[in-house]
Amino acid sequence: MELQFRNADLKDLEKIVEIYNSTIPSRLVTADTENVSVESRIQWFEEHHPETRPLWIVEDDHQIIGWVSFSSFHERPAYSGTVEISIYLDASCRGKGYGKTILQYCIDNAGKFGVINLVALIFLHNEPSLKLFRYFGFEDWGTLPDVAVLDGVERSLKILGRRVG
């Protein structure tokens, strides 16, 4: 699988939001319960920088299949080497092995961005994502029990982490 990674442009934000919104109904991936707008994600988009906190568009044969981002874990400078990784795939591309290729790319390239630790925040009931990250050696760094309520059901959040630098 030969994927292409490129820095996202503002013109990509509509597709980024479309892919993100497609995950909301599953109640597996995000704590958002309603679709977000492109306008509401502009500040988030601008918080990414190609030199330190990339937001990549992932393409396969020149077709956008998803996106991946490194976001600051915390705004205080002592945490600058730790980033949260987020991977979102188009609905037609889930379960086809793309996640492994994308996560490996992120691990291999994290050092270029001053990243020492990657963390992923994953709902405890999101078994496919937990399996993916654990396959790459991410360990349980914490559990936040019943911190989210989705459709009246309390859900726990798992913090997985891996030192990469």
C-alpha positions in Angstrom: 0.0 0.0 0.0 1.6 3.2 -1.2 -0.1 6.1 0.4 0.7 9.8 -0.1 0.8 12.2 2.8 0.6 16.0 2.2 0.1 19.0 4.4 -3.6 20.0 4.5 -4.6 23.3 2.9 -7.6 25.3 4.1 -9.4 24.1 0.9 -9.2 20.6 2.4 -11.1 21.5 5.6 -14.5 20.7 4.0 -13.4 17.1 3.3 -11.7 16.8 6.7 -15.0 17.9 8.4 -17.0 15.5 6.1 -14.9 12.6 7.1 -15.0 13.6 10.8 -18.8 14.0 10.8 -19.2 10.5 9.2 -17.8 9.0 12.4 -20.2 10.7 14.8 -23.2 8.3 14.3 -21.2 5.2 15.3 -20.6 6.7 18.8 -17.1 4.9 18.7 -14.7 7.6 17.7 -15.7 11.1 19.0 -17.6 12.6 21.9 -19.3 15.0 19.5 -22.9 14.0 19.2 -23.9 16.4 16.4 -22.2 17.3 13.1 -19.6 20.1 13.3 -19.4 22.9 10.8 -16.4 23.9 8.7 -16.5 27.3 10.3 -16.3 25.8 13.8 -13.1 23.9 12.9 -11.1 26.8 11.5 -9.3 27.6 14.8 -8.5 23.9 15.2 -7.1 23.8 11.6 -5.0 26.9 12.3 -3.5 25.3 15.4 -1.7 22.9 13.2 1.7 23.8 11.7 3.6 21.7 9.1 6.9 22.2 11.1 5.6 21.1 14.6 1.9 19.9 14.6 1.2 18.5 11.1 -2.3 17.9 9.7 -1.9 15.6 6.8 -4.3 14.6 4.1 -3.8 10.9 3.2 -4.3 9.9 -0.4 -4.4 6.6 -2.2 -4.0 7.0 -6.0 -4.8 10.7 -5.7 -8.0 10.1 -3.9 -8.4 11.4 -0.3 -9.0 8.5 2.0 -8.6 10.2 5.3 -6.5 12.6 7.5 -4.2 12.4 10.4 -3.1 15.1 12.9 -0.6 15.7 15.7 -2.2 18.1 18.2 -0.6 19.6 21.3 -1.3 17.5 24.3 -1.1 20.5 26.6 -0.3 24.2 26.1 2.5 24.3 28.7 6.0 24.1 27.2 7.2 21.2 29.3 4.7 19.0 27.4 5.8 20.1 23.9 7.3 16.7 23.1 4.0 14.9 23.6 1.3 15.0 21.0 -2.1 13.5 20.6 -2.5 11.6 17.4 -5.9 11.4 15.6 -6.6 9.3 12.6 -9.8 9.5 10.6 -10.7 7.5 7.5 -13.4 7.9 4.9 -16.2 5.5 5.6 -15.4 3.5 2.4 -11.8 3.0 3.6 -12.3 1.7 7.1 -11.2 -1.9 8.0 -9.0 -2.2 4.9 -5.6 -1.9 6.6 -5.0 1.8 5.9 -4.8 2.5 9.7 -1.7 0.4 10.0 0.1 2.1 7.2 -0.9 5.6 8.5 0.1 4.9 12.1 3.4 3.4 11.0 4.1 6.5 9.0 3.3 8.7 12.0 5.6 6.7 14.3 8.4 6.8 11.7 8.2 10.5 11.2 7.3 11.8 14.6 10.9 12.7 15.5 11.0 15.2 12.6 8.5 17.3 14.6 10.2 17.1 18.0 7.8 14.4 19.2 8.9 12.1 22.0 5.6 10.6 23.0 2.5 9.9 21.0 -0.8 9.6 22.9 -4.2 8.4 21.7 -7.5 9.0 23.4 -9.8 6.1 22.5 -13.1 5.1 23.9 -12.9 1.8 25.8 -15.6 0.3 23.6 -13.8 1.2 20.4 -12.1 -2.2 20.1 -10.8 -1.8 16.5 -8.8 1.4 17.4 -7.5 -0.1 20.6 -6.4 -3.2 18.7 -4.6 -1.0 16.1 -2.7 1.1 18.5 -1.8 -1.9 20.8 -0.4 -3.7 17.7 2.1 -0.9 17.4 3.2 -1.1 21.0 1.0 1.6 22.5 0.5 0.9 26.2 -2.3 1.8 28.6 -1.3 5.1 30.2 -4.6 5.7 31.9 -8.3 5.2 32.0 -10.9 7.9 32.6 -14.0 5.9 33.8 -17.4 6.9 32.5 -16.4 10.4 31.5 -18.6 10.6 28.4 -22.3 10.0 28.0 -23.4 9.0 24.5 -27.1 8.4 23.9 -27.6 7.9 27.6 -24.7 5.4 28.0 -21.7 6.3 30.1 -18.5 5.6 28.2 -14.9 5.3 29.5 -11.9 6.8 27.7 -8.6 5.0 27.4 -5.3 6.9 27.1 -2.8 4.9 25.2 0.8 6.1 24.8 4.1 5.2 23.2 7.5 6.7 23.4 8.8 7.3 19.9 11.8 9.6 20.4 
